[in-house]
Amino acid sequence: MGLEAWGHVGADGVGTASESSSATPAGVWSLSSAFGTGPDASSGLPYRQIDSSSCWISDSADPEYNTWTERTLCQAPNEHMTDYPTQYASGLVIGYNTAPVVPGAGSAFFVHIDNGAPTAGCVSVPAAAVLALMHTVQPGALIAIAASVPALAAL
């Protein structure tokens, strides 16, 4: 399946990701799971509903770095998922820096709903495109991210 949509990438463009940049990681990555603020959006991937304790760990010293966990307190640099009600109403997890997880190499990369501005490293597209992906994506799906068409062809 091919899906074409306008959107945004990280404020630092596409390239080498890390906790100290806002670059979207270049490469071919899995789409491992879906998430959102509402009930399961009929995704072909495992779905997780965001609630007030949903926290993506971006603290590279935390043993749960680059994973979603439930915590009563989710402080920076970790990402409290409910702090982004527009962007995270629906999304997909990009499987960057997951096997093995390398502390500091970057965390919390998603395909999520666009809010009209560059991201901190995610890929954002209009809500209709995110929902279309969620309804059609299946296990084993991949996303290719590149800074240009020639770079994409080289992946």
DSSP file (Angstrom, degrees, kcal/mol; ACC not computed):
  #  RESIDUE AA STRUCTURE BP1 BP2  ACC     N-H-->O    O-->H-N    N-H-->O    O-->H-N    TCO  KAPPA ALPHA  PHI   PSI    X-CA   Y-CA   Z-CA
    1    1 A M              0   0    0      0, 0.0     2,-0.4     0, 0.0   135,-0.0   0.000 360.0 360.0 360.0 134.3    0.0    0.0    0.0
    2    2 A G        -     0   0    0      2,-0.0     2,-0.4     0, 0.0     0, 0.0  -0.941 360.0-173.4-113.1 138.7    1.3    3.4   -0.8
    3    3 A L        -     0   0    0     -2,-0.4     2,-0.5     2,-0.1   126,-0.0  -0.997   4.1-165.2-131.7 128.9    0.0    6.5    0.9
    4    4 A E        +     0   0    0     -2,-0.4     2,-0.3     2,-0.0    -2,-0.0  -0.961  22.7 146.1-117.6 129.9    0.9   10.0   -0.1
    5    5 A A        -     0   0    0     -2,-0.5     2,-0.1   124,-0.0    -2,-0.1  -0.985  44.1-113.7-156.0 150.6    0.3   13.0    2.2
    6    6 A W        +     0   0    0     -2,-0.3     2,-0.3     1,-0.0    -2,-0.0  -0.387  54.1 125.7 -75.9 165.0    1.8   16.3    3.0
    7    7 A G        -     0   0    0    118,-0.2     2,-0.3    -2,-0.1   118,-0.2  -0.966  48.4 -80.5 175.1-157.1    3.2   16.7    6.5
    8    8 A H  B     -A  124   0A   0    116,-2.3   116,-2.7    -2,-0.3     2,-0.2  -0.942  22.0-165.1-135.7 155.1    6.1   17.6    8.7
    9    9 A V        -     0   0    0     -2,-0.3   110,-2.2     1,-0.2   113,-0.2  -0.571  52.9 -43.4-120.8-169.4    9.3   16.0   10.0
   10   10 A G  B >   -f  119   0B   0      3,-0.4     3,-2.4   111,-0.3    -1,-0.2  -0.165  51.9-115.6 -59.9 151.1   11.6   17.1   12.8
   11   11 A A  T 3  S+     0   0    0    108,-2.3    12,-0.2     1,-0.3    -1,-0.1   0.752 119.4  52.3 -58.2 -25.5   12.7   20.8   13.1
   12   12 A D  T 3  S-     0   0    0     10,-2.0    -1,-0.3     1,-0.3    11,-0.2   0.229 112.9-125.9 -95.2  13.1   16.3   19.6   12.3
   13   13 A G    <   -     0   0    0     -3,-2.4    11,-2.8     9,-0.4     2,-0.4  -0.383  46.8 -36.4  81.7-158.4   15.2   17.8    9.2
   14   14 A V  E    S+g   24   0C   0      9,-0.2     2,-0.3    -5,-0.1   133,-0.1  -0.892  92.7  78.7-106.8 132.8   15.8   14.1    8.4
   15   15 A G  E    S+g   25   0C   0      9,-2.7    11,-2.5    -2,-0.4     2,-0.6  -0.836  81.8   2.8 173.5-133.5   19.1   12.6    9.4
   16   16 A T        -     0   0    0     -2,-0.3     7,-0.2     9,-0.2     2,-0.2  -0.765  66.4-147.6 -89.6 120.8   20.8   11.2   12.5
   17   17 A A        +     0   0    0     -2,-0.6     2,-0.3     9,-0.1     7,-0.1  -0.538  28.1 149.6 -88.1 153.0   18.5   11.2   15.5
   18   18 A S    >   -     0   0    0      5,-0.2     3,-1.2     3,-0.2     5,-0.2  -0.959  59.0 -97.4-165.2 170.5   19.5   11.7   19.1
   19   19 A E  T 3  S+     0   0    0     85,-2.0    86,-0.1    -2,-0.3    -2,-0.0   0.715 121.3  56.4 -68.0 -19.3   18.1   13.1   22.3
   20   20 A S  T 3  S+     0   0    0     84,-0.4     2,-0.3     2,-0.0    -1,-0.2   0.348 106.2  54.6 -96.7   7.1   20.0   16.3   21.6
   21   21 A S    <   -     0   0    0     -3,-1.2    -3,-0.2     2,-0.1   -10,-0.0  -0.867  68.6-137.1-132.0 168.6   18.4   17.0   18.2
   22   22 A S        +     0   0    0     -2,-0.3   -10,-2.0    -5,-0.1    -9,-0.4  -0.240  59.6 135.0-114.1  40.3   15.0   17.3   16.7
   23   23 A A        -     0   0    0     -5,-0.2    -5,-0.2    -7,-0.2    -9,-0.2  -0.685  56.4-127.8 -91.3 143.3   15.9   15.2   13.6
   24   24 A T  E     -g   14   0C   0    -11,-2.8    -9,-2.7    -2,-0.3     2,-0.3  -0.769  38.6-106.8 -83.9 131.6   13.7   12.5   12.2
   25   25 A P  E     -g   15   0C   0      0, 0.0     2,-0.2     0, 0.0    -9,-0.2  -0.432  29.3-136.5 -69.3 124.6   15.7    9.3   11.9
   26   26 A A        +     0   0    0    -11,-2.5     2,-0.3    -2,-0.3   120,-0.2  -0.557  60.6  61.6 -75.6 140.6   16.6    8.5    8.2
   27   27 A G  E    S-H  145   0D   0    118,-2.5   118,-3.0    -2,-0.2     2,-0.5  -0.876  89.1 -57.9 141.7-171.4   16.1    4.8    7.3
   28   28 A V  E     +H  144   0D   0     -2,-0.3     2,-0.3   116,-0.2   116,-0.2  -0.957  57.0 174.6-111.9 123.1   13.6    2.0    7.0
   29   29 A W  E     -H  143   0D   0    114,-2.7   114,-3.1    -2,-0.5    67,-0.1  -0.890  29.7-109.2-130.3 154.3   11.8    1.3   10.3
   30   30 A S  E     -H  142   0D   0     65,-0.4    65,-3.2    -2,-0.3     2,-0.7  -0.412  18.0-134.5 -74.7 157.7    8.9   -0.9   11.4
   31   31 A L  E     +B   94   0A   0    110,-1.9   110,-0.3    63,-0.2   109,-0.3  -0.951  33.9 175.7-107.6 104.3    5.5    0.4   12.4
   32   32 A S  E     -     0   0A   0     61,-1.7     2,-0.3    -2,-0.7    -1,-0.1   0.786  49.0  -7.3 -92.2 -29.3    5.1   -1.6   15.5
   33   33 A S  E     -B   93   0A   0     60,-0.5    60,-2.9    12,-0.2     2,-0.3  -0.981  57.0-124.7-160.6 167.5    1.9   -0.5   17.2
   34   34 A A  E     +Bc  92  47A   0     12,-3.2    14,-1.7    -2,-0.3     2,-0.3  -0.807  25.5 176.9-117.4 158.8   -0.9    2.0   17.1
   35   35 A F  E     +Bc  91  48A   0     56,-2.5    56,-2.2    -2,-0.3     2,-0.3  -0.961   6.4 151.9-152.7 168.4   -2.2    4.4   19.8
   36   36 A G  E     -Bc  90  49A   0     12,-1.4    14,-3.3    -2,-0.3    54,-0.2  -0.968  51.9 -98.3 177.0 176.1   -4.7    7.1   20.5
   37   37 A T  S    S+     0   0    0     52,-1.2    52,-0.1    -2,-0.3    53,-0.1   0.618 100.9  57.1 -87.6 -13.9   -6.9    8.9   23.0
   38   38 A G  S    S-     0   0    0     51,-0.7    12,-0.2     1,-0.2     3,-0.2  -0.416 101.4 -66.8-106.0-175.7  -10.0    7.0   22.0
   39   39 A P  S    S-     0   0    0      0, 0.0    -1,-0.2     0, 0.0     9,-0.1  -0.169  84.0 -50.0 -65.6 168.4  -10.9    3.3   21.9
   40   40 A D        -     0   0    0      1,-0.2     9,-0.0     7,-0.1    -5,-0.0  -0.085  48.2-148.4 -44.2 126.3   -9.2    1.0   19.3
   41   41 A A        -     0   0    0     -3,-0.2    -1,-0.2     1,-0.1    -6,-0.0  -0.035  49.3 -95.4 -91.9  30.3   -9.4    2.6   15.9
   42   42 A S        +     0   0    0      1,-0.2     2,-0.2     2,-0.0    -2,-0.1   0.882  67.1 170.4  59.6  42.4   -9.6   -0.8   14.1
   43   43 A S        -     0   0    0      2,-0.2    92,-0.2     1,-0.1    -1,-0.2  -0.545  42.5-136.4 -82.0 149.6   -5.8   -1.0   13.5
   44   44 A G  S    S+     0   0    0     90,-0.9    -1,-0.1    93,-0.7    91,-0.1   0.512  89.3  71.1 -78.5  -5.1   -4.2   -4.1   12.2
   45   45 A L  S    S-     0   0    0     89,-0.3    -2,-0.2    93,-0.2   -12,-0.2  -0.682 106.5 -78.0-104.6 161.0   -1.5   -3.5   14.8
   46   46 A P        -     0   0    0      0, 0.0   -12,-3.2     0, 0.0     2,-0.4  -0.356  54.3-146.6 -55.0 139.0   -1.6   -3.8   18.5
   47   47 A Y  E     -c   34   0A   0    -14,-0.2     2,-0.4    -4,-0.1   -12,-0.2  -0.901  15.9-169.4-118.1 140.2   -3.4   -0.8   19.9
   48   48 A R  E     -c   35   0A   0    -14,-1.7   -12,-1.4    -2,-0.4     2,-0.4  -0.996  16.8-138.1-130.2 129.5   -2.9    1.1   23.2
   49   49 A Q  E     -c   36   0A   0     -2,-0.4     2,-0.2   -14,-0.2   -12,-0.2  -0.731  21.2-126.1 -89.5 131.1   -5.2    3.8   24.5
   50   50 A I        +     0   0    0    -14,-3.3     2,-0.3    -2,-0.4    -1,-0.0  -0.520  36.0 169.1 -72.4 136.3   -3.6    6.8   26.1
   51   51 A D    >   -     0   0    0     -2,-0.2     3,-2.1     0, 0.0    31,-0.3  -0.798  52.9 -78.1-136.4-175.0   -4.7    7.7   29.6
   52   52 A S  T 3  S+     0   0    0      1,-0.3    30,-0.1    -2,-0.3    -2,-0.1   0.653 127.8  48.6 -64.6 -15.2   -3.4   10.1   32.3
   53   53 A S  T 3  S+     0   0    0     17,-0.1    18,-2.7    20,-0.1     2,-0.4   0.365  78.3 123.7-104.3   5.6   -0.6    7.8   33.3
   54   54 A S  E <   +I   70   0E   0     -3,-2.1    27,-1.6    16,-0.2    28,-0.5  -0.539  35.4 172.0 -72.4 122.9    0.8    7.1   29.8
   55   55 A C  E     -IJ  69  80E   0     14,-2.8    14,-3.0    -2,-0.4     2,-0.6  -0.993  27.2-152.0-138.6 125.5    4.4    8.1   29.7
   56   56 A W  E     -IJ  68  79E   0     23,-2.7    23,-3.0    -2,-0.4     2,-0.6  -0.885  29.1-128.6 -96.5 124.7    7.1    7.6   26.9
   57   57 A I        +     0   0    0     10,-2.7     9,-2.9    -2,-0.6    10,-0.3  -0.625  41.9 157.7 -83.4 116.2   10.5    7.4   28.5
   58   58 A S        +     0   0    0     -2,-0.6     2,-0.8     7,-0.2    -1,-0.2   0.289  40.6 110.1-115.8   3.6   13.0    9.8   27.0
   59   59 A D    >   -     0   0    0      1,-0.2     3,-2.1     2,-0.0     6,-0.1  -0.745  59.5-154.0 -81.0 109.8   15.4    9.9   30.0
   60   60 A S  T 3  S+     0   0    0     -2,-0.8    -1,-0.2     1,-0.3     5,-0.1   0.642  91.7  57.8 -66.2 -13.0   18.4    8.0   28.7
   61   61 A A  T 3  S+     0   0    0      3,-0.1    -1,-0.3    42,-0.0    -2,-0.0   0.548  85.4  98.3 -89.6  -8.2   19.4    7.1   32.2
   62   62 A D  S X  S-     0   0    0     -3,-2.1     3,-1.9     1,-0.1    -5,-0.0  -0.634  76.3-135.1 -81.6 134.4   16.1    5.4   32.9
   63   63 A P  T 3  S+     0   0    0      0, 0.0    -1,-0.1     0, 0.0    -3,-0.0   0.706 106.9  55.9 -61.6 -18.3   16.1    1.6   32.5
   64   64 A E  T >  S+     0   0    0     -5,-0.1     3,-0.9     3,-0.1    -7,-0.4   0.108  80.3 158.7 -99.3  21.6   12.8    1.9   30.5
   65   65 A Y  T <   +     0   0    0     -3,-1.9    -7,-0.2     1,-0.2     3,-0.1  -0.126  64.7  11.2 -48.9 137.1   14.3    4.3   28.0
   66   66 A N  T 3  S+     0   0    0     -9,-2.9     2,-0.3     1,-0.2    -1,-0.2   0.829 106.9 106.3  58.9  40.1   12.5    4.5   24.7
   67   67 A T  S <  S-     0   0    0     -3,-0.9   -10,-2.7   -10,-0.3     2,-0.5  -0.955  71.8-113.5-137.2 160.4    9.4    2.6   25.9
   68   68 A W  E     +I   56   0E   0     -2,-0.3     2,-0.3   -12,-0.2   -12,-0.2  -0.810  44.3 164.5 -90.1 130.0    5.8    3.4   26.8
   69   69 A T  E     -I   55   0E   0    -14,-3.0   -14,-2.8    -2,-0.5     2,-0.6  -0.917  38.3-114.4-139.0 166.8    5.1    2.8   30.4
   70   70 A E  E     +I   54   0E   0     -2,-0.3     2,-0.3   -16,-0.2   -16,-0.2  -0.930  42.0 164.8-106.6 123.5    2.4    3.8   32.9
   71   71 A R        -     0   0    0    -18,-2.7     3,-0.1    -2,-0.6    -2,-0.0  -0.989  43.0-138.8-138.7 145.6    3.5    6.2   35.7
   72   72 A T  S    S+     0   0    0     -2,-0.3     2,-0.4     1,-0.2    -1,-0.1   0.792 101.3  38.0 -71.9 -26.4    1.7    8.3   38.2
   73   73 A L        +     0   0    0    -20,-0.1     2,-0.5    -3,-0.1    -1,-0.2  -0.985  65.3 179.0-128.6 122.1    4.4   11.0   37.6
   74   74 A C        +     0   0    0     -2,-0.4     2,-0.3    -3,-0.1     6,-0.2  -0.887  15.9 175.4-125.3  98.3    5.8   11.7   34.1
   75   75 A Q    >   -     0   0    0     -2,-0.5     3,-2.0     1,-0.1    -2,-0.0  -0.708  31.5 -51.0-107.3 155.0    8.3   14.5   34.2
   76   76 A A  T 3  S+     0   0    0      1,-0.4    -1,-0.1    -2,-0.3     3,-0.1  -0.284 118.7  37.1 -55.1 141.9   10.6   16.0   31.5
   77   77 A P  T 3  S+     0   0    0      0, 0.0    -1,-0.4     0, 0.0    -3,-0.0  -0.989 110.1  79.8 -85.3   3.1   12.5   14.8   29.6
   78   78 A N  S <  S-     0   0    0     -3,-2.0     2,-0.7   -21,-0.1   -21,-0.2  -0.291  84.8-117.2 -67.8 157.6    9.9   12.0   29.5
   79   79 A E  E     -J   56   0E   0    -23,-3.0   -23,-2.7    -3,-0.1     2,-0.9  -0.859  13.6-151.7-106.5 110.3    6.9   12.6   27.3
   80   80 A H  E >   -J   55   0E   0     -2,-0.7     3,-2.4   -25,-0.2   -25,-0.2  -0.707  14.7-149.9 -78.1 109.2    3.5   12.7   29.0
   81   81 A M  G >  S+     0   0    0    -27,-1.6     3,-1.5    -2,-0.9     7,-0.2   0.785  90.2  60.5 -58.5 -33.1    1.3   11.4   26.2
   82   82 A T  G 3  S+     0   0    0    -28,-0.5    -1,-0.3   -31,-0.3   -30,-0.1   0.598  86.1  77.6 -73.1  -8.1   -1.8   13.4   27.3
   83   83 A D  G <  S+     0   0    0     -3,-2.4    -1,-0.3     1,-0.2    -2,-0.2   0.562  93.6  53.3 -73.4  -6.6    0.1   16.6   26.9
   84   84 A Y    <>  +     0   0    0     -3,-1.5     4,-2.8    -4,-0.2    -1,-0.2  -0.542  62.5 158.3-126.5  64.2   -0.4   16.3   23.1
   85   85 A P  T  4 S+     0   0    0      0, 0.0   -48,-0.2     0, 0.0     4,-0.1   0.812  77.0  42.5 -64.7 -30.9   -4.2   15.8   22.7
   86   86 A T  T >4 S+     0   0    0      2,-0.1     3,-1.0    -3,-0.1     4,-0.3   0.964 120.0  39.6 -76.1 -55.1   -4.2   17.0   19.0
   87   87 A Q  G >4 S+     0   0    0      1,-0.2    26,-2.2     2,-0.1     3,-0.6   0.883 121.3  42.2 -63.6 -41.0   -1.1   15.2   17.8
   88   88 A Y  G 3< S+     0   0    0     -4,-2.8    -1,-0.2     1,-0.2     3,-0.2   0.203  75.6 105.5 -99.1  16.6   -1.7   11.9   19.7
   89   89 A A  G <  S+     0   0    0     -3,-1.0   -52,-1.2     1,-0.3   -51,-0.7   0.873 104.4   1.2 -57.9 -33.8   -5.4   11.5   19.1
   90   90 A S  E <  S+B   36   0A   0     -3,-0.6    23,-0.7    -4,-0.3     2,-0.3  -0.972  86.2 141.0-151.2 140.8   -4.2    8.8   16.7
   91   91 A G  E     -BD  35 112A   0    -56,-2.2   -56,-2.5    -2,-0.3     2,-0.4  -0.991  36.4-125.9-168.8 173.6   -0.7    7.6   15.9
   92   92 A L  E     -BD  34 111A   0     19,-2.3    19,-2.5    -2,-0.3     2,-0.5  -0.981  28.6-119.7-131.6 142.7    1.7    4.8   15.1
   93   93 A V  E     -BD  33 110A   0    -60,-2.9   -61,-1.7    -2,-0.4   -60,-0.5  -0.718  20.4-142.4 -85.7 126.3    5.0    3.9   16.8
   94   94 A I  E     -B   31   0A   0     15,-2.6     2,-1.9    -2,-0.5    15,-0.4  -0.793  16.4-132.3 -86.7 126.0    8.0    4.1   14.5
   95   95 A G    >   +     0   0    0    -65,-3.2     3,-0.5    -2,-0.5   -65,-0.4  -0.215  54.0 142.7 -79.8  49.6   10.4    1.2   15.5
   96   96 A Y  T 3   +     0   0    0     -2,-1.9    13,-0.2     1,-0.2    12,-0.1  -0.728  69.6   4.0 -89.0 138.9   13.5    3.3   15.7
   97   97 A N  T 3  S+     0   0    0     -2,-0.3    -1,-0.2     2,-0.1     5,-0.1   0.900  96.0 117.8  56.9  47.2   16.1    2.5   18.4
   98   98 A T    <   +     0   0    0     -3,-0.5     3,-0.5     1,-0.2    -2,-0.1   0.699  55.0  60.4-114.5 -27.0   14.2   -0.4   19.7
   99   99 A A  S    S+     0   0    0      1,-0.7    -1,-0.2    -4,-0.2     2,-0.1  -0.735 127.9   7.1-148.4  93.6   16.4   -3.5   19.2
  100  100 A P  S    S-     0   0    0      0, 0.0    -1,-0.7     0, 0.0     2,-0.5   0.591  93.9-139.9 -84.8 160.3   18.7   -2.9   20.8
  101  101 A V        -     0   0    0     -3,-0.5    -3,-0.1    -2,-0.1    -4,-0.1  -0.715  14.7-159.5 -80.5 126.4   17.8    0.3   22.6
  102  102 A V    >   -     0   0    0     -2,-0.5     3,-2.3     4,-0.2     4,-0.2  -0.929  21.3-122.7-110.4 110.9   20.8    2.6   22.7
  103  103 A P  T 3  S+     0   0    0      0, 0.0   -43,-0.1     0, 0.0   -42,-0.0  -0.259  95.6  14.7 -54.1 131.0   20.5    5.3   25.4
  104  104 A G  T 3  S+     0   0    0    -46,-0.1   -85,-2.0   -86,-0.0   -84,-0.4   0.262  93.8 107.5  90.1 -10.9   20.7    8.8   24.0
  105  105 A A  S <  S-     0   0    0     -3,-2.3   -88,-0.1     1,-0.2     2,-0.1   0.501  94.0 -78.4 -80.1  -2.3   20.2    7.6   20.4
  106  106 A G        -     0   0    0     -4,-0.2     2,-0.3   -48,-0.1    -1,-0.2  -0.081  48.6-156.7 116.2 145.3   16.7    9.1   20.3
  107  107 A S        +     0   0    0    -89,-0.2   -49,-0.1     1,-0.2   -89,-0.1  -0.935  57.4  41.2-147.2 165.5   13.2    8.1   21.6
  108  108 A A        +     0   0    0     -2,-0.3     2,-0.6     1,-0.2    -1,-0.2   0.941  60.0 168.3  61.4  56.1    9.5    8.6   21.1
  109  109 A F        +     0   0    0    -15,-0.4   -15,-2.6   -13,-0.2     2,-0.3  -0.896  10.1 159.8-103.1 123.9    9.3    8.6   17.3
  110  110 A F  E     -D   93   0A   0     -2,-0.6    13,-2.8   -17,-0.2     2,-0.6  -0.891  47.4-124.2-135.6 161.7    5.8    8.4   15.9
  111  111 A V  E     +De  92 123A   0    -19,-2.5   -19,-2.3    -2,-0.3     2,-0.3  -0.978  56.8 155.4 -98.9 118.3    3.6    9.0   12.9
  112  112 A H  E     -De  91 124A   0     11,-2.3    13,-2.1    -2,-0.6     2,-0.2  -0.807  46.7 -63.8-140.1 178.6    1.0   11.3   14.4
  113  113 A I  E     - e   0 125A   0    -26,-2.2     2,-0.1   -23,-0.7   -24,-0.1  -0.457  54.7-117.8 -71.9 133.9   -1.5   14.0   13.5
  114  114 A D        -     0   0    0     11,-2.4    13,-0.2    -2,-0.2    -1,-0.1  -0.437  22.5-171.1 -72.6 140.9    0.0   17.2   12.2
  115  115 A N        -     0   0    0      2,-0.4    -1,-0.1    -2,-0.1    -2,-0.0   0.197  57.9 -95.2-114.8  13.3   -0.5   20.4   14.1
  116  116 A G  S    S+     0   0    0      1,-0.3    -2,-0.1  -108,-0.0  -109,-0.0   0.539  96.2  84.1  91.0   7.0    0.9   22.7   11.3
  117  117 A A  S    S-     0   0    0      1,-0.0    -2,-0.4  -109,-0.0    -1,-0.3  -0.939  86.4 -84.5-138.6 159.1    4.5   22.9   12.6
  118  118 A P        -     0   0    0      0, 0.0  -108,-0.2     0, 0.0     2,-0.1  -0.209  49.9-127.8 -56.4 157.4    7.7   20.9   12.5
  119  119 A T  B     -f   10   0B   0   -110,-2.2  -108,-2.3     3,-0.3  -107,-0.2  -0.341  20.5-105.3-100.4-178.7    8.0   18.1   15.1
  120  120 A A  S    S-     0   0    0   -110,-0.2   -97,-0.1    -2,-0.1  -110,-0.1   0.355  97.6 -50.6 -86.2   4.4   10.6   17.1   17.7
  121  121 A G  S    S+     0   0    0      1,-0.3  -111,-0.3   -99,-0.1   -99,-0.0   0.253 109.2 112.1 144.6  -8.3   11.6   14.2   15.3
  122  122 A C        -     0   0    0   -113,-0.2     2,-0.5   -98,-0.1    -3,-0.3  -0.181  68.3-113.1 -78.5 177.1    8.3   12.5   14.5
  123  123 A V  E     - e   0 111A   0    -13,-2.8   -11,-2.3  -114,-0.1     2,-0.4  -0.978  35.1-167.9-109.3 125.0    6.5   12.3   11.2
  124  124 A S  E     +Ae   8 112A   0   -116,-2.7  -116,-2.3    -2,-0.5   -11,-0.2  -0.954  12.8 164.3-120.6 137.2    3.2   14.2   11.2
  125  125 A V  E     - e   0 113A   0    -13,-2.1   -11,-2.4    -2,-0.4  -118,-0.2  -0.885  47.7 -66.9-138.7 166.8    0.5   14.1    8.6
  126  126 A P    >>  -     0   0    0      0, 0.0     4,-1.9     0, 0.0     3,-0.8  -0.161  49.9-109.8 -57.3 153.9   -3.2   15.1    8.5
  127  127 A A  H 3> S+     0   0    0      1,-0.3     4,-2.7     2,-0.2     5,-0.2   0.867 117.6  57.2 -53.3 -41.9   -5.6   13.2   10.7
  128  128 A A  H 3> S+     0   0    0      1,-0.2     4,-2.1     2,-0.2    -1,-0.3   0.871 107.1  48.8 -61.0 -36.2   -7.2   11.5    7.7
  129  129 A A  H <> S+     0   0    0     -3,-0.8     4,-2.4     2,-0.2    -1,-0.2   0.898 110.7  49.7 -70.5 -40.4   -3.9   10.1    6.6
  130  130 A V  H  X S+     0   0    0     -4,-1.9     4,-2.7     1,-0.2    -2,-0.2   0.938 113.1  47.0 -62.1 -45.6   -3.1    8.8   10.1
  131  131 A L  H  X S+     0   0    0     -4,-2.7     4,-2.1     2,-0.2    -2,-0.2   0.886 109.8  53.0 -64.9 -38.4   -6.5    7.1   10.3
  132  132 A A  H  X S+     0   0    0     -4,-2.1     4,-1.1    -5,-0.2    -1,-0.2   0.923 111.5  46.9 -61.5 -43.7   -6.0    5.6    6.8
  133  133 A L  H >X S+     0   0    0     -4,-2.4     4,-2.9     1,-0.2     3,-0.8   0.943 111.2  51.1 -61.2 -47.7   -2.7    4.1    7.8
  134  134 A M  H 3< S+     0   0    0     -4,-2.7   -90,-0.9     1,-0.2   -89,-0.3   0.856 110.7  49.0 -59.9 -36.0   -4.2    2.8   11.1
  135  135 A H  H 3< S+     0   0    0     -4,-2.1    -1,-0.2   -92,-0.2    -2,-0.2   0.692 123.2  29.9 -78.5 -18.6   -7.0    1.1    9.2
  136  136 A T  H << S+     0   0    0     -4,-1.1    -2,-0.2    -3,-0.8    -3,-0.2   0.658  89.7 106.1-115.7 -20.9   -4.8   -0.6    6.6
  137  137 A V     <  -     0   0    0     -4,-2.9   -93,-0.7    -5,-0.2   -92,-0.1  -0.317  46.6-170.5 -67.6 144.6   -1.4   -1.3    8.2
  138  138 A Q    >   -     0   0    0    -95,-0.1     3,-1.8   -94,-0.1  -107,-0.2  -0.855  38.2 -70.0-128.4 163.1   -0.6   -4.8    9.2
  139  139 A P  T 3  S+     0   0    0      0, 0.0     3,-0.1     0, 0.0  -107,-0.1  -0.270 121.2  35.8 -53.0 139.5    2.2   -6.5   11.2
  140  140 A G  T 3  S+     0   0    0      1,-0.3  -108,-0.1  -109,-0.3    -3,-0.0   0.368  83.3 148.8  94.1  -2.9    5.4   -6.3    9.3
  141  141 A A    <   -     0   0    0     -3,-1.8  -110,-1.9  -110,-0.3     2,-0.3  -0.325  29.0-158.7 -65.0 146.3    4.6   -2.8    7.9
  142  142 A L  E     -H   30   0D   0   -112,-0.2     2,-0.4    -3,-0.1  -112,-0.2  -0.902  12.1-151.3-125.5 153.5    7.6   -0.5    7.2
  143  143 A I  E     -H   29   0D   0   -114,-3.1  -114,-2.7    -2,-0.3     2,-0.5  -0.996  10.4-152.5-122.7 132.0    8.1    3.2    6.9
  144  144 A A  E     -H   28   0D   0     -2,-0.4     2,-0.5  -116,-0.2  -116,-0.2  -0.914  13.1-170.7-104.7 125.9   10.9    4.6    4.7
  145  145 A I  E     +H   27   0D   0   -118,-3.0  -118,-2.5    -2,-0.5     2,-0.3  -0.973  15.7 154.0-122.4 123.6   12.2    8.0    5.8
  146  146 A A        -     0   0    0     -2,-0.5     6,-0.1  -120,-0.2  -131,-0.1  -0.970  47.5-126.9-146.4 158.5   14.6   10.0    3.7
  147  147 A A  S    S+     0   0    0     -2,-0.3     2,-0.3  -133,-0.1    -1,-0.0   0.617  91.8   8.0 -81.9 -14.3   15.5   13.7    3.1
  148  148 A S  S  > S-     0   0    0      1,-0.1     4,-2.4    -3,-0.0     5,-0.2  -0.971  78.8-100.8-158.3 166.3   15.1   13.5   -0.7
  149  149 A V  H  > S+     0   0    0     -2,-0.3     4,-2.4     2,-0.2     5,-0.2   0.922 122.2  49.9 -62.6 -44.6   13.9   11.2   -3.5
  150  150 A P  H  > S+     0   0    0      0, 0.0     4,-1.1     0, 0.0    -1,-0.2   0.910 111.9  48.7 -60.2 -39.3   17.5   10.1   -4.4
  151  151 A A  H  > S+     0   0    0      1,-0.2     4,-0.6     2,-0.2    -2,-0.2   0.883 110.0  52.3 -66.2 -36.8   18.1    9.4   -0.7
  152  152 A L  H >< S+     0   0    0     -4,-2.4     3,-1.2     1,-0.2    -1,-0.2   0.913 106.3  53.2 -63.3 -43.1   14.9    7.4   -0.6
  153  153 A A  H 3< S+     0   0    0     -4,-2.4    -1,-0.2     1,-0.3    -2,-0.2   0.781 105.6  55.9 -63.0 -26.5   16.0    5.4   -3.6
  154  154 A A  H 3<        0   0    0     -4,-1.1    -1,-0.3     1,-0.2    -2,-0.2   0.603 360.0 360.0 -82.6 -12.1   19.2    4.5   -1.8
  155  155 A L    <<        0   0    0     -3,-1.2    -1,-0.2    -4,-0.6    -2,-0.1   0.509 360.0 360.0 -69.8 360.0   17.5    3.0    1.2
